[in-house]
Amino acid sequence: MSIVNRGFGRRRAVDPELAKRIPPGQHLVPDFPVLSVGPTPRRELRDWSFSINGEIDVPRTLNWVDFRALPSETFTTDIHCVTSWSKLDMQWEGVSLDTLLEDVETEATHVMAFSDGGYETNLALEDITGAKAWLAYSFGGEPLEPEHGGPVRLLVPHLYFWKSAKWVRGLRLMDGDEPGFWERNGYHLRGDPWQEERYWGD
């Protein structure tokens, strides 16, 4: 498996006010690094869909037209990657997970996000609701590039960036927690950057 690293730069001094926004062990980067395992999936919008299944009253699937008809938001947020880079004030556009799940009846406590390419990552339901997570399709005012997870990526900015699954295609609602791809390989089940929850045992 290959990992692509693009966008890293020399570590710079940080203004004290900005430093308050950077979790322990992180440093700022000027660009938006690309880190991927394996080839970059490229899917035509006419073939894209998003499914919600598992512990749910009625499973549902949205195509691209259905998805883009949902209310969207433009927002600015900071991102923190487990590999120690942070990037501040990133502008996105997307659909809140609150909007996507507002009519869902479930007893689930967790979800497994799954993506093109076979990637998956687990999240507590409380970490993707309450205005904490989005399905993002635009970055910096432009359609999200495949290298950054386009056409749509999950965005959960209060957790380490591996939780913001690229090329996301759905959520499986679960009545308990179970590890996803990186979690099965030693990464923390939750991944709070402010607590430095990088690996099992942190």
C-alpha positions as CSV (number, residue, x, y, z in Angstrom):
1,M,0.0,0.0,0.0
2,S,1.3,3.5,-0.8
3,I,0.8,6.6,1.2
4,V,0.8,9.9,-0.6
5,N,2.1,12.8,1.4
6,R,1.7,16.2,-0.3
7,G,1.4,19.6,1.3
8,F,3.8,19.3,4.2
9,G,6.1,22.2,4.9
10,R,8.7,23.5,7.3
11,R,7.4,24.1,10.9
12,R,6.8,27.7,11.6
13,A,6.5,29.9,14.7
14,V,2.9,30.3,15.7
15,D,1.1,33.4,17.1
16,P,0.2,32.8,20.8
17,E,-3.5,33.3,20.0
18,L,-3.5,30.8,17.2
19,A,-1.5,28.4,19.4
20,K,-4.6,28.1,21.7
21,R,-6.4,26.4,18.8
22,I,-3.7,23.8,18.2
23,P,-4.0,20.6,20.2
24,P,-1.0,19.1,22.0
25,G,1.6,17.5,19.7
26,Q,0.3,19.3,16.5
27,H,1.9,21.8,14.2
28,L,0.5,24.1,11.5
29,V,0.9,23.4,7.8
30,P,0.4,26.0,5.0
31,D,-1.3,23.7,2.5
32,F,-3.8,20.8,2.6
33,P,-1.8,17.6,2.8
34,V,-3.0,14.5,0.9
35,L,-2.6,11.2,2.8
36,S,-4.2,8.1,1.2
37,V,-3.7,4.4,1.4
38,G,-4.1,2.8,-2.0
39,P,-5.5,4.3,-5.2
40,T,-7.8,7.3,-5.3
41,P,-11.4,6.3,-6.2
42,R,-13.0,8.4,-8.9
43,R,-16.8,8.1,-9.2
44,E,-19.1,9.8,-11.6
45,L,-21.9,11.8,-9.8
46,R,-24.5,9.8,-11.7
47,D,-23.2,6.7,-10.1
48,W,-22.9,8.1,-6.6
49,S,-25.2,7.2,-3.7
50,F,-25.3,7.4,0.1
51,S,-27.0,4.7,2.2
52,I,-28.1,4.6,5.8
53,N,-28.7,1.1,7.1
54,G,-28.2,-1.2,10.1
55,E,-30.2,-0.5,13.3
56,I,-32.7,1.8,11.6
57,D,-36.5,1.8,11.2
58,V,-36.4,2.0,7.4
59,P,-33.0,1.8,5.5
60,R,-32.7,4.6,3.0
61,T,-30.5,5.5,0.0
62,L,-30.0,8.9,-1.6
63,N,-28.6,9.5,-5.1
64,W,-26.7,12.7,-6.0
65,V,-29.8,14.7,-6.9
66,D,-31.5,13.7,-3.7
67,F,-28.5,14.6,-1.7
68,R,-27.9,18.0,-3.3
69,A,-31.6,18.9,-2.7
70,L,-31.0,18.8,1.1
71,P,-30.3,22.0,2.9
72,S,-26.6,22.7,3.0
73,E,-24.3,24.9,5.1
74,T,-21.1,26.8,4.5
75,F,-18.8,26.8,7.5
76,T,-15.2,27.3,8.6
77,T,-13.4,24.9,10.9
78,D,-10.0,23.7,12.0
79,I,-8.6,20.2,11.1
80,H,-6.2,18.1,13.1
81,C,-4.5,15.0,11.6
82,V,-3.2,12.2,13.8
83,T,0.1,12.5,11.8
84,S,0.6,15.8,13.8
85,W,-0.4,18.5,11.2
86,S,-3.2,21.0,11.8
87,K,-4.7,23.5,9.4
88,L,-6.9,26.3,10.6
89,D,-9.9,28.2,9.1
90,M,-10.8,25.8,6.4
91,Q,-13.9,26.7,4.5
92,W,-16.3,23.9,3.6
93,E,-19.8,23.4,2.3
94,G,-21.9,20.3,3.1
95,V,-25.0,18.8,4.6
96,S,-25.2,18.4,8.3
97,L,-25.6,14.9,9.7
98,D,-28.4,16.3,11.8
99,T,-30.3,17.0,8.6
100,L,-29.5,13.5,7.2
101,L,-30.6,11.7,10.4
102,E,-33.5,13.9,11.6
103,D,-36.2,11.5,10.6
104,V,-34.3,8.3,11.5
105,E,-35.7,6.2,14.3
106,T,-33.0,4.1,15.9
107,E,-31.7,2.7,19.2
108,A,-28.2,2.9,17.8
109,T,-25.3,4.3,19.9
110,H,-22.6,4.2,17.2
111,V,-22.2,4.2,13.4
112,M,-19.7,2.7,11.0
113,A,-19.0,5.1,8.1
114,F,-18.0,3.2,5.0
115,S,-16.4,4.4,1.8
116,D,-15.4,3.5,-1.8
117,G,-12.2,1.5,-1.6
118,G,-13.3,-0.5,1.4
119,Y,-12.4,2.0,4.1
120,E,-14.5,2.3,7.2
121,T,-14.3,4.1,10.6
122,N,-16.4,3.9,13.7
123,L,-18.0,6.9,15.5
124,A,-20.3,7.4,18.5
125,L,-23.7,8.7,17.4
126,E,-23.2,11.7,19.8
127,D,-20.0,12.6,17.9
128,I,-21.8,13.1,14.6
129,T,-25.0,14.8,15.8
130,G,-25.5,18.2,17.5
131,A,-23.9,20.2,14.7
132,K,-20.6,18.3,14.9
133,A,-20.4,16.5,11.6
134,W,-21.2,17.0,7.9
135,L,-21.1,15.4,4.5
136,A,-18.8,17.9,2.7
137,Y,-18.8,18.3,-1.0
138,S,-17.0,21.6,-1.4
139,F,-13.7,23.0,-0.1
140,G,-12.6,26.6,-0.5
141,G,-15.6,27.3,-2.7
142,E,-14.8,24.6,-5.2
143,P,-16.0,21.0,-5.6
144,L,-14.1,18.7,-3.4
145,E,-11.3,17.0,-5.3
146,P,-11.0,13.2,-5.4
147,E,-7.6,13.5,-3.6
148,H,-9.3,15.1,-0.7
149,G,-12.2,12.7,-0.6
150,G,-14.5,14.0,-3.3
151,P,-17.2,14.0,-4.4
152,V,-18.2,13.7,-0.7
153,R,-16.3,13.1,2.5
154,L,-17.4,12.8,6.0
155,L,-16.2,15.8,8.1
156,V,-16.0,15.4,11.9
157,P,-13.5,18.2,12.7
158,H,-13.5,17.8,16.5
159,L,-11.9,14.4,16.1
160,Y,-8.6,13.4,14.4
161,F,-9.0,13.6,10.6
162,W,-8.9,9.8,10.0
163,K,-12.4,9.8,11.3
164,S,-13.5,12.2,8.5
165,A,-13.7,9.3,6.0
166,K,-12.9,10.2,2.4
167,W,-15.2,9.0,-0.5
168,V,-17.9,8.2,2.0
169,R,-20.9,6.2,0.7
170,G,-22.9,5.5,3.8
171,L,-23.5,4.9,7.5
172,R,-24.3,1.6,9.2
173,L,-26.0,2.3,12.5
174,M,-25.0,0.0,15.3
175,D,-26.2,-0.8,18.9
176,G,-22.6,-1.0,20.1
177,D,-19.1,0.1,19.1
178,E,-16.7,-1.9,16.9
179,P,-13.4,-0.8,15.3
180,G,-13.0,0.3,11.7
181,F,-9.9,0.0,9.5
182,W,-7.4,2.1,11.4
183,E,-8.9,1.2,14.7
184,R,-8.3,-2.5,14.0
185,N,-4.7,-1.5,13.3
186,G,-4.0,0.1,16.6
187,Y,-5.6,3.6,16.4
188,H,-7.8,4.9,19.2
189,L,-11.5,4.0,19.0
190,R,-12.5,7.7,19.4
191,G,-9.6,10.0,18.5
192,D,-10.0,13.2,20.4
193,P,-7.0,15.4,19.5
194,W,-7.2,17.5,22.6
195,Q,-6.8,14.3,24.7
196,E,-4.1,13.0,22.2
197,E,-6.2,9.9,21.7
198,R,-4.0,8.6,18.9
199,Y,-3.5,4.9,19.6
200,W,-5.0,2.2,21.8
201,G,-4.1,2.9,25.4
202,D,-3.8,6.7,25.0
